Amino acid sequence: MTRTTDTDVIICGTGAAGLALAIDLARRNVGFLLIDKAPHPFIGSRGKGIQPRSQEVFEDLGVIDRIVASGGEYPVQRIYTDDGPVDKAAVEMSEPTPDEPYQIPLLVPQFLTERRLRERLAEFGHAPHYSHELVGFDQDADGVSTRIATPDGEQTVRAAYLIGADGGSSFVRKALGIGFPGKTLGVRAIVADVLVDGVSSDAWHRWGEDTAAQVSMCPLYGTDMFQLQAPVPFDVDLDLSAEGLTAFLRERTGRADVVIRAVNWASAFKMNARLADTYQRGRVFLTGDAAHCHPPTGGQGLNTSVQDAYNLGWKLAAVLDGAPESLLSTYEKERRPIAQAVLGLSERLLEAARNRNTHRGREVSQLDLGYLDSPLTLTNPERDNGVLAGDRAPDAPVTGAGGLPTRLFSLFQGPHWTLLGYDVDDASAPAPRRGLRIHTIGARGDILDTGGYVHSAYGLSSEQWVLIRPDGYVAAVVSTDDLGTVETYLDTVGIRPLAATRPPTAEPSTGMPTPSSSDSTGAPRTRREHRQIRTAAEQRLATAQRELHQLSRQVQRDLRTVRRDGETTAIVARSNFAELAVQSITRLAANLRTDRTDQ
């Protein structure tokens, strides 16, 4: 029996790209189905490097603490030579800076990264569906109809969009007839997760002067295992059992004391560098390894895949919420050139590794990649220094008006755009818009650049504004006089102004609002009705934000009075602040609860 259901997005593939996309859609209240033909999650360590830019992405997605706890910094490389072992750093160990809080790649087995992403997804009430194989699909002007083989029979699911995140052998890509040109790089390799005796876990062990005889063993943090890697001939049958790999290691290293006790996962593969001809065909998109295939050198594949998903997620949600369909065409225009550049880097690093040069520097961090040539970048020909439109938006420590420390990344976090005004007049701020948060920095604003870090990182002058995209890239840098161009830009990406008047609402009670997904008659609400409810909720939220902003300005005035009049006034100011803050935050919390309920 065939069952039929509907959703907004179907994601085929539960690797890092599919999971990151699912989390981003879940936090935006987009309906989706996440499927994989595999019977269970992937168990290998394969893509184990988490680069600094991906760490920033994981912070925004709310999973960075778990990722950090699951891994560690790259260990020292212990290179065994005829003259004895030599220890060398594997990566540049730079200290975090105010604008780049993540400087060091993390080593986390891929199966642990994906486990942490599944845990985060579960917090939104979602889970992957394993043993669900996409066996066919058809698309038309309004959506995609898919056929999915499940343990309970075939299921037909209709969605607005289908995402192929199903790896290098992507069924979705092949079904669309999209070419995957590139080359096999002349390297066959084995990779295995093993329990081993005879090597210490304080180093990444490397043997072999000759390229063809190299072998390495890297400790996998969070486990008792090592990842074994080695090039192997194309025409040799391989024994990937514990006994076979022990014999292989003895032959390569000359060490009889290195013994593999068990193999958790092993694979032999040919290294490829390939890039899909296109990332989109109609309402179907490719992401991750389905769109690009990298050699493992430099730890770029998983990171590029996660950032594909991070770019696509907010655009899908925006279009489903009424933004122009043309927004989705920017996904390929932004991400395909990035993949092309990263493929070139991975090939260069592979050639260096053949010559035993395995040191990695800033080039693998992905912090310097951006979208300067994107159609979403509002260029300013007059700006020739500081952060430019298309650059990654830097972090910076700042201080709230009440004196508490915070960071720009904390202001950016979440599914919204951010507009920062630097030393601007409040009266010049644009009107509130759905999905836009406005902050002003300086003595006249709600945020203080006490250490000058914002000025240093962004190169801003008085009366300048920076628009930050939901994925943490700069969309525009303009002066107050040119704010109209930003407002026009926001219209084109679906960030609409709120209604000029606030609908009448009752004062919040002390109890929680009653959740409801139906109207007063009990009938299910339509998407349009949900949208109207959300608009009203956002209007209430904008009102609360204005009240908090006014409160912060009052606090600043009170604190200036405190400095003039002394301790007694300070006590009164703190008392007034506490009372006003409780009232305003109570209203804001009630509105937030209502927002969550009504969506």
Buried (B, 14 or more C-beta within 10 A) or exposed (E): EEEEEEBBBBBBBBBBBBBBBBBBBBBBBBBBBBBBBBEEBBBBBBBBBBBBBBBBBBBBBBBBEBBBEBBBEBBEBBBBEEEEEEEEEBBBEEEEBBBBBBBBBBBBBBBBBBBBBBEBBEEBEBEBBBBBBBEEBEBEEEBBBBBBBBEEEBBBBBBBBBBBBBBBEBBBBEBBEBEBEBEEBEBBBBBBBBBBEBBEBEBBBBBBEEEEEBBBBBBBBBBEBBBBBBBBEEEEEBEBEBEBBBEBBBEBBEBEEBBBEEBBBBEBBEBBBBBBBBBBBEBBBBBBBBBBBBBBBBBBBBBBBBBBBBBBBBBBBBBBBEBEEEBBBBBBBBBBBBBEEBBEBBBEBBEBBBEBEBEBEBBBBBBEBBBEEBEBBBBBEEBEEBBBBBBBBBBBBBBBBEEEEEBBBEBBBBBBBBBBBBBBBBEBBBEBBBBBBBBBBBEBBBBBBEBEBBBBBBBBEEBBBBBBBBBBBBBBBBBBEBBEBBBEBBBEBBBBBBEEEEEEBEEBEEEEBEEEEEEEEEEEBEEEBBBBBBBBBBBBBBBBBEBBBBBBBBBBEBBEBBEEEEEEBBEBBBEBBEEBBEEBBEBBEBBBBBBEBBE
